[in-house]
Amino acid sequence: MQLPRRDEPFVAVQRVSGPLLVRASLRGEQWVFSWGRGRDRCVDARDESACERVWEVAQ
């Protein structure tokens, strides 16, 4: 886990093709986990299956 002073916190998920950086971001009033750019590259942080979605992407 990285907690940069001037950027959003993130977790580096190690994988064979290189680390997947998963950020915790506030979008409006909603916290999301995101990786890369695009609507299909984020999940609501409060979603019960959020960690499963990140796990799928990291495979």
SEKE-982660 format. One record per atom (N, C-alpha, C): residue number from 1; residue in three letters; chain; atom name; x, y, z. Coordinates in pm, whole numbers, plus 50000, padded with zeros to 5 digits. Each point is the difference from the previous one (the first is absolute). Layout:
@k:NUM; r:ALA; c:A; a:CA; x:X; y:Y; z:Z
...
***
This chain:
@k:1; r:MET; c:A; a:N; x:50084; y:49884; z:50000
@k:1; r:MET; c:A; a:CA; x:49916; y:50116; z:50000
@k:1; r:MET; c:A; a:C; x:50089; y:50123; z:50000
@k:2; r:GLN; c:A; a:N; x:49966; y:50096; z:49918
@k:2; r:GLN; c:A; a:CA; x:50072; y:50126; z:49993
@k:2; r:GLN; c:A; a:C; x:49905; y:50114; z:50039
@k:3; r:LEU; c:A; a:N; x:50046; y:50091; z:50081
@k:3; r:LEU; c:A; a:CA; x:49921; y:50115; z:50042
@k:3; r:LEU; c:A; a:C; x:50074; y:50128; z:49964
@k:4; r:PRO; c:A; a:N; x:50002; y:50036; z:49870
@k:4; r:PRO; c:A; a:CA; x:50073; y:50119; z:49959
@k:4; r:PRO; c:A; a:C; x:49938; y:50127; z:50060
@k:5; r:ARG; c:A; a:N; x:50084; y:50096; z:50026
@k:5; r:ARG; c:A; a:CA; x:49952; y:50125; z:50061
@k:5; r:ARG; c:A; a:C; x:49909; y:50080; z:49909
@k:6; r:ARG; c:A; a:N; x:50027; y:50001; z:49872
@k:6; r:ARG; c:A; a:CA; x:49926; y:50087; z:49909
@k:6; r:ARG; c:A; a:C; x:49925; y:49924; z:49891
@k:7; r:ASP; c:A; a:N; x:49969; y:49876; z:50029
@k:7; r:ASP; c:A; a:CA; x:49928; y:49919; z:49902
@k:7; r:ASP; c:A; a:C; x:49909; y:49904; z:50077
@k:8; r:GLU; c:A; a:N; x:49918; y:49927; z:49926
@k:8; r:GLU; c:A; a:CA; x:49908; y:49907; z:50062
@k:8; r:GLU; c:A; a:C; x:50074; y:49875; z:50048
@k:9; r:PRO; c:A; a:N; x:49955; y:49940; z:50110
@k:9; r:PRO; c:A; a:CA; x:50064; y:49876; z:50047
@k:9; r:PRO; c:A; a:C; x:49976; y:49887; z:49900
@k:10; r:PHE; c:A; a:N; x:50093; y:49905; z:49996
@k:10; r:PHE; c:A; a:CA; x:49982; y:49886; z:49912
@k:10; r:PHE; c:A; a:C; x:50066; y:49875; z:50057
@k:11; r:VAL; c:A; a:N; x:49954; y:49887; z:49950
@k:11; r:VAL; c:A; a:CA; x:50057; y:49870; z:50032
@k:11; r:VAL; c:A; a:C; x:50060; y:49946; z:49872
@k:12; r:ALA; c:A; a:N; x:50122; y:49948; z:50008
@k:12; r:ALA; c:A; a:CA; x:50064; y:49937; z:49885
@k:12; r:ALA; c:A; a:C; x:49979; y:49849; z:50013
@k:13; r:VAL; c:A; a:N; x:49918; y:49944; z:49911
@k:13; r:VAL; c:A; a:CA; x:49974; y:49856; z:50000
@k:13; r:VAL; c:A; a:C; x:50102; y:49937; z:49906
@k:14; r:GLN; c:A; a:N; x:50088; y:49916; z:50056
@k:14; r:GLN; c:A; a:CA; x:50105; y:49938; z:49921
@k:14; r:GLN; c:A; a:C; x:49943; y:49891; z:49908
@k:15; r:ARG; c:A; a:N; x:50049; y:49999; z:49878
@k:15; r:ARG; c:A; a:CA; x:49961; y:49898; z:49903
@k:15; r:ARG; c:A; a:C; x:50114; y:49982; z:49902
@k:16; r:VAL; c:A; a:N; x:49995; y:49894; z:49922
@k:16; r:VAL; c:A; a:CA; x:50109; y:49966; z:49908
@k:16; r:VAL; c:A; a:C; x:50025; y:50111; z:49899
@k:17; r:SER; c:A; a:N; x:49895; y:50062; z:49948
@k:17; r:SER; c:A; a:CA; x:50016; y:50103; z:49897
@k:17; r:SER; c:A; a:C; x:50036; y:50137; z:50058
@k:18; r:GLY; c:A; a:N; x:50018; y:50009; z:50130
@k:18; r:GLY; c:A; a:CA; x:50033; y:50127; z:50065
@k:18; r:GLY; c:A; a:C; x:49891; y:50039; z:50097
@k:19; r:PRO; c:A; a:N; x:50030; y:50092; z:50090
@k:19; r:PRO; c:A; a:CA; x:49902; y:50034; z:50103
@k:19; r:PRO; c:A; a:C; x:49875; y:50069; z:49943
@k:20; r:LEU; c:A; a:N; x:49887; y:49968; z:50059
@k:20; r:LEU; c:A; a:CA; x:49875; y:50068; z:49971
@k:20; r:LEU; c:A; a:C; x:49980; y:50102; z:50111
@k:21; r:LEU; c:A; a:N; x:49997; y:50128; z:49964
@k:21; r:LEU; c:A; a:CA; x:49983; y:50106; z:50099
@k:21; r:LEU; c:A; a:C; x:49851; y:50029; z:50016
@k:22; r:VAL; c:A; a:N; x:49949; y:49974; z:50118
@k:22; r:VAL; c:A; a:CA; x:49858; y:50020; z:50029
@k:22; r:VAL; c:A; a:C; x:49989; y:50120; z:50094
@k:23; r:ARG; c:A; a:N; x:49938; y:50106; z:49952
@k:23; r:ARG; c:A; a:CA; x:49987; y:50123; z:50077
@k:23; r:ARG; c:A; a:C; x:49866; y:50008; z:50069
@k:24; r:ALA; c:A; a:N; x:49999; y:50068; z:50113
@k:24; r:ALA; c:A; a:CA; x:49876; y:50033; z:50071
@k:24; r:ALA; c:A; a:C; x:49974; y:50148; z:49972
@k:25; r:SER; c:A; a:N; x:49888; y:50029; z:49933
@k:25; r:SER; c:A; a:CA; x:49971; y:50137; z:49957
@k:25; r:SER; c:A; a:C; x:49860; y:50041; z:50041
@k:26; r:LEU; c:A; a:N; x:49984; y:50126; z:50027
@k:26; r:LEU; c:A; a:CA; x:49869; y:50056; z:50030
@k:26; r:LEU; c:A; a:C; x:49948; y:50066; z:49872
@k:27; r:ARG; c:A; a:N; x:49889; y:49949; z:49948
@k:27; r:ARG; c:A; a:CA; x:49937; y:50055; z:49880
@k:27; r:ARG; c:A; a:C; x:49865; y:50056; z:50041
@k:28; r:GLY; c:A; a:N; x:49995; y:50131; z:50012
@k:28; r:GLY; c:A; a:CA; x:49880; y:50062; z:50054
@k:28; r:GLY; c:A; a:C; x:49989; y:49964; z:50146
@k:29; r:GLU; c:A; a:N; x:49896; y:49925; z:50034
@k:29; r:GLU; c:A; a:CA; x:49984; y:49953; z:50138
@k:29; r:GLU; c:A; a:C; x:50019; y:49850; z:50012
@k:30; r:GLN; c:A; a:N; x:50056; y:49938; z:49896
@k:30; r:GLN; c:A; a:CA; x:50014; y:49854; z:49994
@k:30; r:GLN; c:A; a:C; x:50147; y:49961; z:49998
@k:31; r:TRP; c:A; a:N; x:50040; y:49910; z:50090
@k:31; r:TRP; c:A; a:CA; x:50134; y:49943; z:49998
@k:31; r:TRP; c:A; a:C; x:50004; y:49884; z:49903
@k:32; r:VAL; c:A; a:N; x:50104; y:49999; z:49917
@k:32; r:VAL; c:A; a:CA; x:50018; y:49891; z:49904
@k:32; r:VAL; c:A; a:C; x:50143; y:49949; z:50005
@k:33; r:PHE; c:A; a:N; x:50016; y:49875; z:49958
@k:33; r:PHE; c:A; a:CA; x:50132; y:49943; z:49973
@k:33; r:PHE; c:A; a:C; x:50014; y:50004; z:49848
@k:34; r:SER; c:A; a:N; x:50113; y:50050; z:49952
@k:34; r:SER; c:A; a:CA; x:50019; y:50009; z:49855
@k:34; r:SER; c:A; a:C; x:50140; y:49954; z:49962
@k:35; r:TRP; c:A; a:N; x:50012; y:49955; z:49876
@k:35; r:TRP; c:A; a:CA; x:50127; y:49957; z:49943
@k:35; r:TRP; c:A; a:C; x:49997; y:50041; z:49854
@k:36; r:GLY; c:A; a:N; x:50087; y:50086; z:49961
@k:36; r:GLY; c:A; a:CA; x:50001; y:50049; z:49862
@k:36; r:GLY; c:A; a:C; x:49889; y:50101; z:49976
@k:37; r:ARG; c:A; a:N; x:49965; y:50018; z:49873
@k:37; r:ARG; c:A; a:CA; x:49897; y:50096; z:49963
@k:37; r:ARG; c:A; a:C; x:49883; y:49931; z:49934
@k:38; r:GLY; c:A; a:N; x:49884; y:50058; z:50012
@k:38; r:GLY; c:A; a:CA; x:49881; y:49945; z:49938
@k:38; r:GLY; c:A; a:C; x:49898; y:49957; z:50103
@k:39; r:ARG; c:A; a:N; x:49874; y:50001; z:49959
@k:39; r:ARG; c:A; a:CA; x:49891; y:49965; z:50092
@k:39; r:ARG; c:A; a:C; x:50003; y:49855; z:50044
@k:40; r:ASP; c:A; a:N; x:50054; y:49911; z:49916
@k:40; r:ASP; c:A; a:CA; x:50004; y:49859; z:50036
@k:40; r:ASP; c:A; a:C; x:50120; y:49965; z:50088
@k:41; r:ARG; c:A; a:N; x:50077; y:50100; z:50039
@k:41; r:ARG; c:A; a:CA; x:50118; y:49977; z:50082
@k:41; r:ARG; c:A; a:C; x:49986; y:50059; z:50140
@k:42; r:CYS; c:A; a:N; x:49879; y:49992; z:50052
@k:42; r:CYS; c:A; a:CA; x:49977; y:50044; z:50138
@k:42; r:CYS; c:A; a:C; x:49882; y:49925; z:50058
@k:43; r:VAL; c:A; a:N; x:49993; y:50002; z:50132
@k:43; r:VAL; c:A; a:CA; x:49890; y:49935; z:50072
@k:43; r:VAL; c:A; a:C; x:49973; y:50082; z:50125
@k:44; r:ASP; c:A; a:N; x:49874; y:50007; z:50039
@k:44; r:ASP; c:A; a:CA; x:49960; y:50070; z:50121
@k:44; r:ASP; c:A; a:C; x:50070; y:49932; z:50118
@k:45; r:ALA; c:A; a:N; x:50071; y:50077; z:50080
@k:45; r:ALA; c:A; a:CA; x:50075; y:49944; z:50112
@k:45; r:ALA; c:A; a:C; x:49910; y:49934; z:50104
@k:46; r:ARG; c:A; a:N; x:49874; y:50039; z:50006
@k:46; r:ARG; c:A; a:CA; x:49908; y:49942; z:50097
@k:46; r:ARG; c:A; a:C; x:49928; y:49877; z:49946
@k:47; r:ASP; c:A; a:N; x:50022; y:49967; z:49875
@k:47; r:ASP; c:A; a:CA; x:49937; y:49882; z:49939
@k:47; r:ASP; c:A; a:C; x:50055; y:49874; z:50068
@k:48; r:GLU; c:A; a:N; x:49914; y:49909; z:50035
@k:48; r:GLU; c:A; a:CA; x:50041; y:49877; z:50068
@k:48; r:GLU; c:A; a:C; x:50097; y:49916; z:49917
@k:49; r:SER; c:A; a:N; x:49993; y:50012; z:49869
@k:49; r:SER; c:A; a:CA; x:50087; y:49920; z:49913
@k:49; r:SER; c:A; a:C; x:50118; y:50080; z:49946
@k:50; r:ALA; c:A; a:N; x:50030; y:50115; z:50057
@k:50; r:ALA; c:A; a:CA; x:50110; y:50085; z:49950
@k:50; r:ALA; c:A; a:C; x:50133; y:49927; z:50000
@k:51; r:CYS; c:A; a:N; x:50033; y:49932; z:50109
@k:51; r:CYS; c:A; a:CA; x:50129; y:49931; z:50006
@k:51; r:CYS; c:A; a:C; x:50006; y:49885; z:49900
@k:52; r:GLU; c:A; a:N; x:49887; y:49934; z:49974
@k:52; r:GLU; c:A; a:CA; x:49996; y:49893; z:49901
@k:52; r:GLU; c:A; a:C; x:50024; y:50055; z:49860
@k:53; r:ARG; c:A; a:N; x:49945; y:50117; z:49970
@k:53; r:ARG; c:A; a:CA; x:50020; y:50063; z:49869
@k:53; r:ARG; c:A; a:C; x:50147; y:50036; z:49980
@k:54; r:VAL; c:A; a:N; x:50062; y:50057; z:50102
@k:54; r:VAL; c:A; a:CA; x:50143; y:50033; z:49990
@k:54; r:VAL; c:A; a:C; x:50082; y:49873; z:49982
@k:55; r:TRP; c:A; a:N; x:49965; y:49894; z:50071
@k:55; r:TRP; c:A; a:CA; x:50070; y:49873; z:49986
@k:55; r:TRP; c:A; a:C; x:49989; y:49946; z:49857
@k:56; r:GLU; c:A; a:N; x:49882; y:50008; z:49941
@k:56; r:GLU; c:A; a:CA; x:49981; y:49954; z:49862
@k:56; r:GLU; c:A; a:C; x:50090; y:50078; z:49904
@k:57; r:VAL; c:A; a:N; x:50006; y:50130; z:50017
@k:57; r:VAL; c:A; a:CA; x:50081; y:50084; z:49912
@k:57; r:VAL; c:A; a:C; x:50148; y:49968; z:50015
@k:58; r:ALA; c:A; a:N; x:50042; y:49966; z:50119
@k:58; r:ALA; c:A; a:CA; x:50142; y:49975; z:50026
@k:58; r:ALA; c:A; a:C; x:50047; y:49867; z:49943
@k:59; r:GLN; c:A; a:N; x:49908; y:49911; z:49964
@k:59; r:GLN; c:A; a:CA; x:50040; y:49868; z:49951
@k:59; r:GLN; c:A; a:C; x:50062; y:50005; z:49863
***
